[in-house]
Amino acid sequence: MTLVRRSLLKGAAAACALTGLPRFALAQTSTNTAAARRFEPEAGQWRTFEVTTRVDLAQPQNMARVWLPVPSINSDWQRSLESHFSSNGASRMTSDGEQGVRMLYTEFAAGATPFVELTTRVQTQNRAVDISKPSTQAFTREDAGTLHYYTRATHLLPTDGIVRTTALNATQGAKTDAQKARAIYDWVVANAWREPKVRGCGEGDIKTMLETGNLGGKCADINALFVGLCRSVGVPARDVYGIRLVPSAFGYKELSGNPASLKGAQHCRAEVYLQAHGWVAMDPADVAKVMRLETPEWIKRTDNAVVQPVYNRLFGGWEGNWLGWNTAHDVALPGSKEDRLGFLMYPVAETAEGRADSYAPDTFKYQITAREIKA
């Protein structure tokens, strides 16, 4: 998959050079008068969801293995609750053993027609922080070791070379961590764009993106770019890999999930740690998605009435119609015969023929559904 992605990027880079794709215009003091929209998530109301994932494999010739992500996050915006499962294989709850990534691991003997079904509950709530003001809420202060961990380089997120050079240019004049985060968020929104042709959520290979000059991608690309740039200038940041569950309360179709079928609803978000606020929500990738797909026309300005509410509020907030699985990169799957994953956000299966394509849920058959549990 990496070779395919890099080939696509290099081919598209030449096209970008020929067409001279412009930087997107950031918000100005006035908003255009197209149909006004609201996007105003506020913290305070918890919602409970039950999420079910079912995998059915065609009868393999040899033993098969399946890994399903389980919510691993407990924070001021998510509570990961109980899970239960059924299968005709040998299933157990486990983790990657390194980064606290929880998962259900199932092995199937040769000759079986494998199935596994996992149901888990979570509670989520909206997030909203005004970074321009002193914090009025208590937050967990991370120790120096944890913060250093979230400035490290990973396989797909180097923090030197072109990544650091780009971040230094983007943050010229910025002194505080909040100013640097704002500058990088604005740089990513202005320079990256949603590319619908990229498979799944993308890969997050930010070095290749910057080297080719093609910053088109999806959430795992665009938010990884934000995270890598932040890390390279010493601002702790992390990707949060998850899935949308239900429609947006604000009517944005591109920020919604269809609970009856969540295939393709996977979505990566981002967080930065700011000394005055703790971990703060970010999502420049969803700004790019709204710009590209929310209306029939590709919107190129953030002061557009459809885009501006999202652009403003996704710096410091996000809507709680989504759950986070984990924040891990370079994930080792217990029992796997294949390489580490860049991230665990999709069901994963392996047979003697190798790893199944998680981005093709109609071939590697799995279904994900959700329902909200009202009090």
C-alpha positions in Angstrom: 0.0 0.0 0.0 2.9 2.4 0.8 4.4 2.0 -2.7 1.0 2.7 -4.3 0.5 5.8 -2.2 4.0 7.1 -2.9 3.5 6.5 -6.6 0.3 8.4 -6.6 1.9 11.3 -4.7 4.9 11.6 -7.0 2.7 11.5 -10.1 0.3 14.1 -8.7 3.2 16.4 -7.7 4.0 17.1 -11.3 0.4 18.0 -11.9 0.5 20.4 -9.0 3.6 22.0 -10.3 1.9 22.5 -13.7 -1.3 23.9 -12.4 0.2 26.0 -9.6 -2.4 25.1 -7.0 -2.9 28.3 -4.9 -2.7 28.5 -1.1 -6.2 28.6 0.3 -7.3 32.0 1.7 -7.7 32.0 5.5 -10.5 33.8 7.3 -10.7 37.5 6.9 -12.6 40.0 9.1 -15.8 39.6 7.1 -17.7 36.5 6.2 -19.4 36.1 2.8 -23.2 36.0 2.7 -23.7 32.5 1.5 -26.1 30.4 3.6 -24.9 30.9 7.2 -24.1 27.7 9.2 -23.6 27.0 12.9 -20.9 24.8 14.4 -20.7 25.4 18.1 -19.8 22.2 20.1 -19.8 22.9 23.8 -18.6 20.5 26.6 -20.9 19.4 29.3 -23.3 16.7 28.1 -22.2 13.1 28.0 -23.7 10.7 25.4 -23.5 6.9 25.6 -23.0 4.7 22.5 -22.9 1.0 21.8 -20.7 0.1 18.8 -20.7 -3.3 17.2 -18.1 -4.6 14.7 -18.6 -8.0 12.9 -16.1 -9.7 10.7 -17.0 -12.7 8.4 -14.1 -14.2 6.6 -14.4 -16.5 3.6 -13.2 -20.0 4.6 -9.4 -19.8 4.5 -7.1 -22.7 3.6 -5.1 -22.3 6.8 -5.3 -20.6 10.1 -6.6 -17.0 10.2 -6.2 -14.1 12.6 -8.4 -11.0 13.2 -7.7 -7.9 15.3 -10.4 -5.4 16.2 -9.6 -2.1 17.9 -11.2 -1.5 21.3 -11.5 2.0 22.8 -8.4 2.6 24.9 -9.0 6.2 25.9 -10.3 7.5 29.2 -10.2 11.3 29.5 -12.2 14.4 30.2 -14.0 13.8 26.8 -14.3 10.0 26.6 -15.0 7.1 28.9 -14.2 3.7 27.5 -16.7 1.2 29.1 -17.3 -2.5 28.9 -17.0 -4.8 25.9 -18.2 -8.3 25.1 -17.7 -10.5 22.1 -18.7 -13.8 20.4 -16.9 -15.9 17.8 -16.3 -19.4 16.6 -12.6 -18.9 17.1 -10.3 -18.4 20.1 -10.8 -14.8 21.2 -9.1 -12.8 24.0 -8.8 -9.1 24.9 -5.2 -8.0 24.7 -3.0 -5.0 23.9 0.0 -4.2 21.8 2.2 -4.4 24.9 3.9 -1.1 24.3 1.5 1.8 23.8 -1.7 0.6 25.7 -3.6 -0.1 22.5 -6.5 -2.4 23.4 -7.8 -4.9 20.9 -9.7 -8.1 20.5 -7.5 -10.8 19.0 -9.1 -13.9 17.5 -7.4 -17.0 16.0 -9.3 -19.4 13.7 -8.2 -23.0 13.0 -8.0 -24.1 9.3 -11.3 -25.3 7.9 -13.5 -22.9 9.9 -15.7 -20.3 8.4 -14.6 -17.5 10.7 -16.7 -14.9 12.3 -16.2 -12.6 15.3 -18.4 -9.9 16.7 -17.4 -7.3 19.2 -19.7 -4.9 21.0 -18.3 -2.1 23.2 -19.8 0.9 25.0 -18.3 4.4 25.3 -19.4 7.8 26.6 -18.3 10.9 24.7 -18.8 14.6 24.9 -18.0 17.7 22.9 -14.8 19.6 23.5 -14.4 23.3 23.4 -11.4 25.4 24.6 -10.8 29.1 23.9 -7.1 29.1 23.7 -6.9 32.9 23.6 -8.1 33.0 27.2 -6.7 31.6 30.5 -8.1 28.2 31.4 -11.0 28.2 33.7 -11.2 24.4 34.0 -8.9 22.0 35.9 -6.9 19.7 33.6 -4.4 16.9 34.0 -0.8 18.1 33.8 1.5 15.7 32.1 4.9 14.9 33.4 8.1 15.8 31.4 8.6 12.2 30.2 5.1 11.9 28.7 5.5 15.2 27.0 8.8 14.2 25.5 7.3 11.0 24.3 4.7 13.0 22.3 7.5 15.0 20.5 9.3 11.8 19.3 9.7 10.8 15.7 7.9 7.7 14.3 8.3 5.8 11.1 5.9 8.0 9.2 6.4 11.1 11.3 10.0 12.2 11.2 10.8 15.4 13.0 13.9 16.5 11.2 14.8 17.5 7.6 12.0 18.9 5.5 9.5 18.4 8.3 11.4 20.6 10.8 12.3 23.2 8.1 8.7 23.5 7.1 7.6 23.9 10.7 10.2 26.6 11.4 9.1 28.5 8.4 5.4 28.2 9.3 6.1 29.4 12.9 8.3 32.3 12.3 7.6 35.0 15.0 5.6 32.6 17.1 7.0 32.5 20.7 4.5 30.5 22.8 3.3 26.9 22.3 -0.2 28.2 21.6 1.1 30.6 19.0 3.1 27.8 17.3 0.0 25.5 17.3 -2.1 28.3 15.8 0.5 29.0 13.1 0.8 25.3 12.1 -3.0 24.8 12.1 -3.3 27.8 9.8 -0.4 26.6 7.6 -2.0 23.1 7.2 -5.4 24.5 6.4 -3.9 26.9 3.9 -1.7 24.4 2.1 -3.2 20.9 2.5 -6.4 19.8 0.9 -8.8 16.9 0.9 -8.1 14.5 -1.9 -11.1 12.1 -2.4 -9.1 9.7 -4.6 -6.8 8.7 -1.7 -7.9 5.2 -0.3 -9.3 4.9 3.2 -8.0 7.5 5.5 -4.6 7.7 3.9 -1.2 6.7 5.3 0.2 9.7 7.1 3.6 9.6 5.2 4.3 13.3 5.8 7.9 13.3 4.6 6.8 12.1 1.1 4.0 14.6 1.1 6.3 17.5 1.8 9.1 16.2 -0.6 6.7 15.9 -3.5 4.8 19.1 -2.7 1.5 17.2 -2.9 -0.3 17.9 0.3 -3.6 16.3 -0.8 -4.8 13.5 1.3 -7.3 12.4 3.9 -7.5 12.7 7.7 -4.6 10.3 8.5 -2.5 12.4 6.1 -3.5 15.9 7.0 -3.7 15.6 10.7 -0.5 13.6 10.7 1.1 16.6 9.0 -0.2 18.9 11.7 1.1 16.5 14.4 4.5 16.0 12.8 5.1 19.7 12.3 4.1 20.4 15.9 6.5 17.8 17.2 9.4 19.0 15.1 9.3 22.4 16.9 8.9 20.9 20.4 5.1 21.1 20.8 3.7 17.8 22.1 1.1 16.5 19.7 -0.6 13.2 18.9 -3.1 11.7 16.4 -6.3 10.2 17.8 -7.6 7.4 15.7 -11.3 6.7 15.8 -14.6 6.6 14.0 -17.7 8.8 13.5 -20.8 7.3 15.1 -23.9 9.5 14.3 -24.9 12.6 12.4 -23.6 16.0 13.4 -25.9 18.0 15.5 -25.1 21.0 13.3 -26.2 19.6 10.0 -22.8 19.1 8.4 -23.1 15.9 6.3 -19.3 15.5 6.0 -18.9 15.6 9.8 -21.5 12.9 10.3 -21.6 9.1 10.6 -24.5 6.8 9.6 -25.0 4.5 12.6 -26.6 1.8 10.5 -23.4 1.4 8.5 -20.1 2.9 9.6 -17.9 1.3 6.9 -15.7 4.2 5.8 -16.6 6.4 8.9 -13.2 6.0 10.4 -11.7 9.4 11.2 -8.4 10.5 12.7 -8.2 13.7 14.8 -5.4 15.4 16.6 -4.5 16.9 19.9 -1.7 19.3 21.1 -0.6 19.8 24.7 -0.5 23.4 25.7 1.0 24.4 29.0 -1.9 26.6 29.9 -4.7 24.2 28.8 -3.5 20.6 28.8 -4.5 18.4 25.8 -6.5 20.5 23.3 -8.6 19.2 20.4 -7.5 20.0 16.8 -8.8 18.9 13.4 -7.5 20.7 10.3 -8.4 17.7 8.2 -12.1 18.2 8.8 -11.7 21.8 7.8 -10.3 20.5 4.5 -13.1 18.0 4.2 -15.8 20.6 4.6 -14.0 22.9 2.1 -13.8 20.1 -0.5 -17.0 18.1 -0.1 -19.7 19.8 2.0 -21.1 21.7 -1.0 -21.0 20.8 -4.7 -18.3 23.5 -5.3 -14.8 23.2 -3.8 -14.7 26.1 -1.4 -11.2 27.8 -1.4 -11.7 30.3 1.3 -12.1 29.8 5.1 -14.2 33.0 5.4 -16.9 31.3 3.5 -20.1 31.0 5.7 -20.1 27.2 5.4 -16.4 26.8 6.3 -15.7 29.6 8.8 -17.6 28.1 11.8 -15.8 24.8 11.4 -12.4 26.5 10.8 -12.9 28.6 14.0 -14.1 25.8 16.3 -11.9 22.9 15.2 -9.0 24.9 16.6 -9.6 23.9 20.2 -12.7 21.8 19.9 -14.6 19.0 18.2 -18.0 17.4 18.3 -18.6 14.3 20.4 -20.4 12.2 17.7 -17.1 10.3 17.4 -15.1 7.9 19.5 -11.4 7.5 19.8 -9.8 4.1 19.7 -6.2 5.0 20.6 -3.3 7.5 19.9 -0.7 5.0 18.8 1.7 4.9 15.9 3.8 2.0 14.6 1.5 -0.6 16.2 2.7 -4.2 16.8 -0.2 -6.7 16.5 0.3 -9.7 18.9 0.5 -12.9 16.9 0.9 -11.1 13.5 3.3 -12.4 10.9 3.3 -9.0 9.1 5.0 -5.6 9.7 3.8 -3.1 12.2 0.8 -1.0 11.3 1.2 2.8 10.9 -2.0 3.0 13.1 -4.9 0.7 14.3 -8.2 2.3 13.2 -9.7 -0.5 11.1 -10.4 -4.2 11.6 -7.3 -6.2 10.5 -7.2 -9.8 9.3 -4.4 -12.1 8.2 -4.3 -15.5 6.5 -1.5 -17.6 5.0 -1.8 -15.4 1.9 -0.9 -12.3 4.0 -2.8 -9.3 5.4 -6.2 -8.5 4.1 -7.0 -5.0 2.7 -8.7 -3.2 5.5 -9.6 -0.4 3.1 -11.9 -2.8 1.1 -14.7 -3.8 3.5 -16.7 -5.3 0.7 -13.9 -7.7 -0.1 -12.6 -8.2 3.5 -16.1 -8.4 4.9 -16.8 -6.4 8.0 -19.7 -4.3 9.3 -19.7 -1.6 11.9 -22.9 -0.2 13.4 -23.7 2.1 16.4 -26.7 3.0 18.5 -27.1 5.8 21.0 -28.3 4.7 24.4 -30.6 7.3 25.9 -30.8 7.7 29.7 
